[in-house]
Amino acid sequence: MLVGFAVWVNSGVEFSEFDAAWAIIGPMRRVVLLIPSATYRATDFVTAATALDLDLIVASDRRSALHAVMGERAQVVPLDRPQQAADQLVALHERLPFDAVLGVDDQGVLAAGEVAERLGLPHAPTAAVAATRNKHALRERLSAAGMTQPSFALTSDDQGVAEAVEAIGAPCVLKPLDLSASRGVIRADSAREALAAARRIRDLTGSPDILVESYVDGIEVAVEALISAGTTNTLAIFDKPDPLEGPYFEETIYVTPSRLPSGVQRRITDELVRSVDALELNEGPVHAEFRMNGGEIVTLELAARSIGGLCSRALRFGAGVSLEELILRHALGLGVDDRRLDHCASGVMMIPIPTRGTLVHVGDVERARAVDGIEGVEITIPAGQPVVPLPEGDRYLGFIFASGEAPGDVEAALRRAHALLDINIDGSQ
C-alpha cells in the first residue's frame, strides 16, 4: 500500500483546519493515533477526530509533510519495535498528556497496547493483542479454549511442511504468521503444491515459519464488533458472497446485513464472544472471520482492530456516525448511544488486481459511479504504479461503495459498477 499520509490532502480536511484545532489546549481531549505510513485508514480516522474536536497526536513509522505542520504532535516511532515505540510515547505523555491511544492498523496495535498498559489508559491487555498478531499463537489460545477451528501445525522447513500435510491432509492452507488481508495465504491440494506454496511464502516474508491448516469449506462471513469493559457488542455481520476457495483468498464483496438465518447469526455472535473471551480481549474494536462448515461455525481469524482498507465507509451508525468516530468515542469514554446501522443495506467491493504489471489507467469510473445504488468509487492506486495481485500483493485497485433497500440490491449494484470499469494494466515488464 502506497497511500500514506498524502491522501489527507485530498480528503476535504485541510491542514489549516488541523492547525486551528491543534492550537486549542485545555478542555479538548487528546488522543494518539498510531498510523503506519502505508495505510488506507488515515483520512477516516483524522476526519473523525476533527468531527469530535479532538486534539490529535499522530505517531507513524516515517516522516511526512505533516511533521512540518504538526510539530511535536507528529511523532516518528518504530512500530515494528513496540517497546521502543512505547518508551517514546510514554515520554511524550509527560509533556503532552493524552487521554487515549489507538492502533489504527495491525502494525500499531502492539505499541498502542503497551503505551495504554503503562499509562493506565483503556485498552485490551498486551498479551491478548499479541496473540492476535501471530496466527500460531491465536490458534494455540483458541485450541486451549476448545474453540472450533482448523487443524494446524507450525513448520519451519520443507520436512515440517510435508509432515504437516500428511498429518492434516489435503487440501490444506499455508499462511505466514503475521501478515493480514490474505497476503501469503495459499491453498494446496497436495504435498507437492504445499512445498511450492511454502517456498513462495518464505520468499515473501523472509521467515522460515509457516502455519499449515486444514482447509475449511463453506460460506464465510466477517464480523465487526466493539468490546466495552469485557462486553462484546456486535456492530455488523458481513456476507462475503463470492466463493473463497483458493488457491488464493482475495476478498472482494462485503454486504451487510447478513442474509443468513437469524439463528445462524446468533450462533456466529456467540462464537465471537467465546473467541474474544478465550483471548481475554476486554476492550476496543475487533474484526473476525468465520466459516459455516456443515452445522459448525469455524473461527478463522480474529484481530484486535477494526476492518481494514476503506471498508468501514460501508458502515454508518445512528445519525450518520462513522465507525472511526464510534471507536474514538468509545476509547475516550464519550459514550456510544446508537450502534444501529442507518442504512437498510450497504456494502463495499475491494477492486481486485487481475494481473501483475504497471497500472495504465482505470477508465469509466464516472459510469460506475452513476449506477443506481452506488455511493462512491475510489481508485487508490495512481496510474503508472506497479500492481501485484495476491498472494504477494498488499493492496487493491480501489473500493466501490453501495447502499440499497436489501442486501441483494447492494450486491447487484457493486457487480454492475465493477463490470463497467475499464482496467488497463501493462503486464509486459
N, C-alpha and C positions, 0 to 999 in steps of 0.2 A: 504494500500500500504506500503510495507516494502522495497522499492527500496533504497531510501535515497541517500546520497552523495557517498556511496561506489561504486556506479555504475560508477562514473567518472574514477576510476582507470582502468576500462576495456573499456573506451571509445576511447582509442587512443590518448587522451590528457593527457600527463604525467605531474606530479607535477613540474618537473624540467622546463618544458615549462612555467608553470604559474609563477614560481619563477623569470624567466628571464623577463617576461612581467611586473610583479609587481614591479620589481626593477627600471623600467623606469618611471620617473616622468617628467613632463614638457608639451610638446605639445600633449601627449597622452590624449585622452578623458577618463573620468572616469564615470562609471555607477554603480549604486547599483541595485542588483537583490535580491528581497525578495522571497526566495525559501523555502517552507516547507521542513522539513527533509524527510517527506514521500511523494515523488513526482517522477513521471517519467521524468519530464521536465528538470532536472538539466543538464544532459550531453549536450543536444542540445543547450541550451542557452549558456553554458560555451564555447562550441565549436565555436558557432557563435561569441561570444565576442573575443575569441582568433583570429579568422579569421579576425576580424576587428581591431585587435591590440589595444584593449581597456584595460584600467586599471580597474580591476574588484574588486568590493566590494560585498561580499555575506552576506546577512542577513538572518538567519534562526532561527527556534524556538528551536534548540537543538545544543549542542556542537558536533563536529565531528573531525575526524582526520585532517580536513582542517585547524582547528584553529592553530595547531602546525606549519603548513606550511605558512599560510597567515598572522598570527599575527592580527594586527588591521583591516586588510581587510576581516576578517571573524568575524561577529558580531552575538551574540545571542540576539534576540529581541522577545518579546511576540506578535506573530502575531494575537493571539486571543484578544489582547488589543491594538487596533490600535493607540490610543492616546499616550499610553506609548511607543510603538514602535517608533512612530514619534518623540517623545521627544528625544529618544536615538539617532536616525539618524540625526536629526537636529543638535544636539550637535556634532556628528561626523563630520558633514559638516564643522564645524568651523576649524577642524584640517585637514581634507582631503576633500576639496571641490569636489563635484561631479556634473556632467552635466545632469544626468538623473536618474530616479528611476523607476523601473518596478516591478509590482507584477506578478510573473510567474504563480501562480495558484490562485484559489478563495481565499485561506486563506491569501494571501498577498496584494490583490488589495486595500483594505480599508486603510491599513497602507501606502502603496505606494502613494495613492491619498492624504492622509493627509500630508505626507512629501512634495510632489510636490507642494501642495497648499501653504504651509507655506514658501517654498523657492522660489516660483515663477517659478517652472520648468514646462515644458509642461505636462499636464495630464488632464483627464476629471474631472469635479467637483466632490468633495467627496460625495455630496448629490445624484448625479446621479449614482455614483458607488455603494453607499449604497443601492439604490433601486434595483439594480440587484442582491444583496446578500440576499434579503428577498423576497420570492416568493409572499407573500401577498402585500408587498409594490410595487412590479413590476406590479401586476395585477391592483392595485389602480391607478398607474400612467398611465398605458395603457388604462384603462377604462375611465379616465378623458379626454383622448385624442380621445376617440371614436374608438379605435382600435378593430378589430375583434379578439376575444379571447374567451376562455371557460368561462361559467358562474362560479362563485366562491363564497365561503363563508369561513371565518376564524372561526375555532372552537377550544374550549379548554376543552371540556368534552364530555361524551357519548351522553348527551341530545343534545348538539350542533351538533354533528355528525348526529344524527337521524333527527334533524330538517333540516339540510343542504341537506341530501339525499332526504327528502320529497319535499323540495323546488326546488332542481336542477334536481332531477330524477335520475334513474338508467338506464344504467351503469354510474358510476362516478369514479373519480380518486382521491385518497388521497395522500398527499405529506407532508413531513416535510418542514419547511420554508427555511432552509439554507443549505441543502445538495445538491450535484450535481451528475452528471453521473448516474442518475436514481436510486440512493440509496434511499430506503424507499418509492419509488413510486409504488402504488398498485392500481389495478383496482378492483372495487367492483360492482357486478351485483344486489345487494340487500342491504337493510338496515342492515341485519344481517352480511353480508360479510363486509360492511363498518365498523361496530363496531369492528369486529375481526381485520381488517386491521389497524384501529386506535390504538388498543392496541399494535399491533406489531410495529407500528411506534414509539409510546411512549417508548416502551422498547428499541428501537434503539437509540433514541435521548435524552431521559430523560426529554423531554419538553412536556407539555400538548398541545401545539399549533400545529394544523394540518390544512392544506388548503384542502378543498373539492372542486373539479372542475368537471364540466360536461365532460364526455368522448367525444373526438372528433375523429370520424372515418376518415380514408383517408390516402393517401400517405404522408410520412414525408421526409423532407429534412433538411440538416444543411447548414448554410451559414457562411463563413469566410470573414471578412471584416476588413479594416483599415481606421480609421477616421483621417482626417488631416484638422485641422483648420475648423471643422464643416462640411467638405465634406466627405461623406461615399463612400469609394471605395470597391466594391465587389471583392474579390480575387478568391473565388471558391464557387460553389454550389455543395454539395454532395448529391447524391441519397442515400437512405437507402433502398435497395431492399428487405430486409427481413421484413415481416409484424411486426408491433409493436402494438399488440392488447391486451397485458396483459395476465395473471394477473400482470406480472412484465414486465418491459420495457428495457430488456437487449439489448443494441445496439451491432451489430456485424459488418456488412459490410458498408463501406462508399466508394462511387465511384464518381469520377469527370472526365470529365464534366458531368453535369446532362443530362439525356435523355428526360427530359420534353420539351415540345414545347417552342420555343424561347419566344413566347408571355407570357407564364406562368412564365418563368424565369424572364422576365422583371417585371412582377407583384410582384414576390417574392422580387426582389431587391427594388422595390418601397415600399413594405410593410416594409422591413428592414429599409429603410430611415425614414419612418414615425415613426417606433418604436424608433429608435435612437433619432429622434427629440423630441418625446414625453418625453423621459427620460432626454433630454438635455445633452446627451453624445456628446462631441465635439472633442475628441482626443483619439487615441490609438486603440488597437485591440478589435474586437467584435466577439463573437461566438453566433449564433442564430439558433433557430429551428422553423420550420413552418410545418403545415399540410394543405393539399389541401382537403377540405371537400365540395364536390359538386363544385360549382363555387367560393367558398370562400377560401381565404388564411388566415389561423388562426395562430396568433402568440402564440407559446407555451413557449419558453424560450429565454432569452437574457442575455448574460454575458459580462462583461467588461474585457475580457481576450481572449487569443487565444485558439484554440482547445486543448482538454486535452489528456492525455496519451502520446503515441508516434505517434499519428495520423498525426501530422504535417509532419512526414517523407514522407508521400504520396504526399507532395506538394514541387515542385521546380519551382522557378521563374527565368526568364531571362536566364542567363548563369549558371544555377545550384544553384542559391541563395536559401537558406533555409528560411522558414517562420520566424524563430527566428532572422536571420540576417536582414530580411526585417523590423521586429519590432524594433530591436535595431537601425538600420539606421534611421528609422522614429523618434524614441524618441530623438536621438541626432541631428536631423536636418541635417543628412548627405546626404539626397536626395535619392529618390527611383525611379530609372529611368524606370525600366521594371517590371511591375507586372504580365506579362503574364505567364501562366503555360508553362513549357518547355517540357511536355510530351503530346502525343496525348490523352492519358487517364491514370489515375492512381487510386489507391485505397488502402485501408487498411482493414484488418479484425481484430477486437478485439476478441481474442480467448476466448470463454465463459467458465466459470467454471460449469460443468454439475451437480455436486453434492457436498455436504459438506463432508469434511474429511481431510485426510493428503495426499499431493501430493507424490506419489511414484516415478513416472518419466513421462516424455513426450518423447516418442520414435519416431523414423523415421523422425526426424527433417531434416536430410540431404536429404531424399527422397522428403520431402515437398519443400525444397529449390531448388531442381532440376526441379521442374515443370516449364514448359515454361511460361515465363512472371513474375515469382516470383523473386523479388529483395531482399527479406530478410525475415527471420523468427527469431523473438526474443522471447525467453521464459523468462519471467521476474520474475517468482516465482521459487526459488530453491527447489529441491526435499527435502522432509522432513518437509516442511512448511504446516501449516493448510491452507485450502482453503474454502471459503464460497461464495456461489453464491448470486446474487441479490435476494431479495431487501436489505438484510443486508450487503452483501459483498461490498468491496470498491476497487476491482481491478480485472484485467483479468489475465488469464494464460500467455498471451503474445500477440504479434502482428505479422501479416503476411502482407507483402507489395508486391504490384504488379504494373506493368505498361503494356501498350499494345496499339495497334492501335485504339481500340474502347472500350467504357465502358463495353460492353458485354463480350469482351475478358478478361478484368481485373476481372470482377465478376466471370467468369468461372474459371480462374486461382486460385483465392482466395478459391473458394469452393473445387477445386481439391486438393490443398495443405492442407487445413484443414482436408479433409476426410482421408488423408494419416497419420495424426498424431495419434500416439498411446498414449492416455491419460489415465494414470492409477492412480486412486485416491482410497485410502483405507478409506472407509466410515464406518468401523466397530466401531470406537470410539464414 
